[in-house]
Amino acid sequence: LFIMFTTCFIIALKLYNYNFLRYNSLSETTLNLFFERRTLLIMQNNKDITSVIALGGLGEVGKNMYVVSHQDEIIIIDAGVMFPEAGLLGVDYVIQDITYLKQNEDKIKALVITHGHEDHIGGITFLLQNVNIPVIYASKIACDLIVKKFEDKNMEYKNLKEFDADTVLKFKYMTVSFVGTTHSIPGSYAVVIKTPNG
């Protein structure tokens, strides 16, 4: 009952463009965190749900990172950075909040990189400093750019693997395949993930 009431309350707030926030001391960030935690609680209680979570890159340019999870399996797509706006003096990069990944580190099976732009690979070194990623899959050009990042940061990572349009990655619940795309950098791919739910 509480979850149903909370969901209705949150939807009402979103429908009215957060007018409620102007008259109360809640911030939009606080409300979003509450909504995200409630959503994660619901997902954790239903083990047959396939979840797609945007940790960055949704409604913004940069910080691209998506998480696809089903039961005890997580596939991460991209790990980019966002370059700071003028108001963030002294900040070099803006990265994702990876708390969800830290809390579910044992479920992570792979990081899949769609292409080699900074907003898709720039956060890999930061991610690896905080979360264990068993394997990273990337195209040839993206692999070369990632290796250069590791060299620049004096990091060692042994499990970087190349894929191409014919590669199919099979995990316990999910299968990942690739479709070549046209983009401003060679070696760009769309990721196709098949799960028990579609």
C-alpha positions in Angstrom: 0.0 0.0 0.0 2.8 2.4 0.9 4.6 1.7 -2.5 1.3 2.2 -4.4 0.7 5.5 -2.5 4.3 6.6 -3.1 4.1 5.8 -6.8 0.9 7.8 -7.2 2.5 10.7 -5.3 5.6 10.7 -7.4 3.7 10.4 -10.7 1.5 13.3 -9.6 4.6 15.4 -8.9 6.1 14.6 -12.3 2.9 15.4 -14.1 2.7 18.8 -12.6 6.3 19.7 -13.5 7.4 19.6 -9.8 5.1 22.6 -8.9 5.0 21.0 -5.5 8.7 21.7 -5.0 8.2 25.4 -5.2 6.1 25.4 -2.0 8.1 22.9 0.0 11.7 22.4 1.0 12.2 19.2 -1.1 14.8 19.6 -3.9 14.3 17.9 -7.2 17.5 15.9 -6.5 16.1 14.6 -3.3 12.9 13.6 -5.0 14.7 11.8 -7.8 16.9 9.9 -5.3 13.8 8.8 -3.5 12.1 7.7 -6.7 15.2 5.8 -7.8 15.6 4.0 -4.5 11.9 3.0 -4.5 12.2 1.7 -8.1 15.3 -0.3 -7.1 13.4 -1.8 -4.1 10.6 -3.0 -6.4 13.1 -4.5 -8.9 15.0 -6.3 -6.1 11.7 -7.9 -4.9 10.9 -9.3 -8.3 13.6 -11.7 -9.6 12.1 -12.2 -13.1 12.3 -8.6 -14.1 14.8 -7.5 -16.7 15.9 -4.0 -15.8 17.5 -1.3 -18.0 18.9 1.5 -15.9 20.5 4.6 -17.2 23.3 5.7 -14.9 24.2 8.5 -17.3 23.7 9.7 -20.8 19.9 10.0 -20.6 18.8 13.6 -21.2 22.4 14.8 -21.3 25.4 14.8 -23.6 28.1 12.6 -22.0 28.4 10.2 -19.1 26.9 7.4 -21.2 26.4 4.3 -19.1 23.5 1.8 -19.2 23.0 -1.3 -17.1 21.0 -4.3 -18.2 20.3 -6.8 -15.4 18.4 -10.0 -15.0 18.5 -12.0 -11.8 22.2 -12.4 -10.9 23.6 -11.0 -14.1 24.5 -7.4 -15.0 25.9 -6.2 -18.4 27.2 -2.6 -18.5 27.1 -0.7 -21.7 29.6 2.1 -22.0 31.4 4.1 -19.3 31.9 7.6 -20.5 32.6 11.0 -19.0 30.9 14.4 -19.5 33.0 17.5 -19.8 32.2 20.1 -17.2 30.2 23.3 -18.0 31.6 26.7 -17.1 30.1 26.6 -13.6 32.3 23.6 -12.6 35.6 25.4 -12.2 38.5 23.0 -11.4 36.5 19.9 -12.4 38.1 17.9 -15.2 35.5 15.2 -15.8 31.9 14.5 -14.6 31.3 10.8 -14.0 28.4 8.6 -13.1 27.1 7.7 -9.7 28.2 4.0 -9.6 26.7 3.1 -6.2 24.3 0.6 -7.8 27.3 -1.2 -9.4 29.2 -1.2 -6.2 26.3 -2.8 -4.4 25.9 -5.4 -7.1 29.5 -5.9 -8.0 29.3 -9.7 -7.8 26.6 -9.8 -10.5 28.6 -7.8 -13.1 29.5 -10.1 -16.1 31.0 -7.6 -18.6 31.4 -4.0 -19.8 30.5 -3.6 -23.5 31.7 -0.5 -25.3 29.8 0.8 -28.3 32.5 3.0 -29.8 35.6 5.0 -28.8 34.4 8.5 -28.1 35.2 10.0 -24.7 31.6 10.2 -23.7 31.5 6.4 -24.0 35.0 5.3 -22.9 36.4 8.2 -20.8 35.2 6.8 -17.5 36.6 3.3 -17.8 39.7 4.0 -15.7 37.6 5.7 -13.0 35.1 2.7 -13.0 37.9 0.1 -12.7 39.3 1.9 -9.7 36.1 1.3 -7.8 34.4 -1.7 -9.3 35.7 -5.1 -10.5 34.8 -5.6 -14.1 35.6 -9.2 -15.2 35.9 -8.4 -18.9 35.6 -5.4 -21.3 34.5 -5.9 -24.9 35.2 -3.3 -27.5 35.8 -2.9 -31.2 39.4 -2.7 -32.5 39.7 1.1 -32.5 38.0 1.4 -29.1 40.3 -1.2 -27.7 43.4 0.7 -28.9 42.0 3.9 -27.4 41.2 2.1 -24.1 44.8 0.6 -24.0 46.1 4.2 -24.4 44.0 5.3 -21.4 45.4 2.5 -19.3 49.0 3.5 -20.3 48.3 7.2 -19.4 47.0 6.2 -16.0 49.7 3.5 -15.4 46.9 0.9 -15.0 47.1 -2.8 -15.9 44.0 -4.6 -17.2 44.4 -8.0 -18.7 40.9 -8.9 -19.9 40.2 -6.4 -22.8 38.7 -8.3 -25.7 37.9 -7.2 -29.3 34.5 -7.9 -30.9 33.2 -7.4 -34.4 29.8 -7.6 -36.2 29.9 -11.4 -36.1 30.6 -11.7 -32.4 28.0 -13.2 -30.1 28.5 -13.1 -26.4 26.6 -15.7 -24.4 25.9 -15.4 -20.7 23.7 -17.3 -18.3 20.5 -15.3 -19.1 21.5 -12.8 -21.8 23.0 -13.0 -25.2 24.8 -9.9 -26.7 25.3 -9.3 -30.4 26.4 -6.3 -32.5 25.2 -4.3 -35.5 27.7 -2.0 -37.2 26.6 1.6 -37.4 27.7 4.8 -39.2 29.1 7.3 -36.8 31.9 9.9 -36.8 34.4 7.3 -35.5 35.1 3.9 -37.1 34.3 0.8 -35.2 30.9 1.9 -33.9 28.3 -0.7 -33.0 24.7 -0.9 -31.8 24.3 -3.5 -29.0 21.5 -6.1 -29.2 20.8 -7.8 -25.9 18.4 -10.8 -25.8 17.0 -11.6 -22.3 14.4 -14.1 -21.1 11.9 -11.2 -21.3 12.7 -10.2 -24.8 
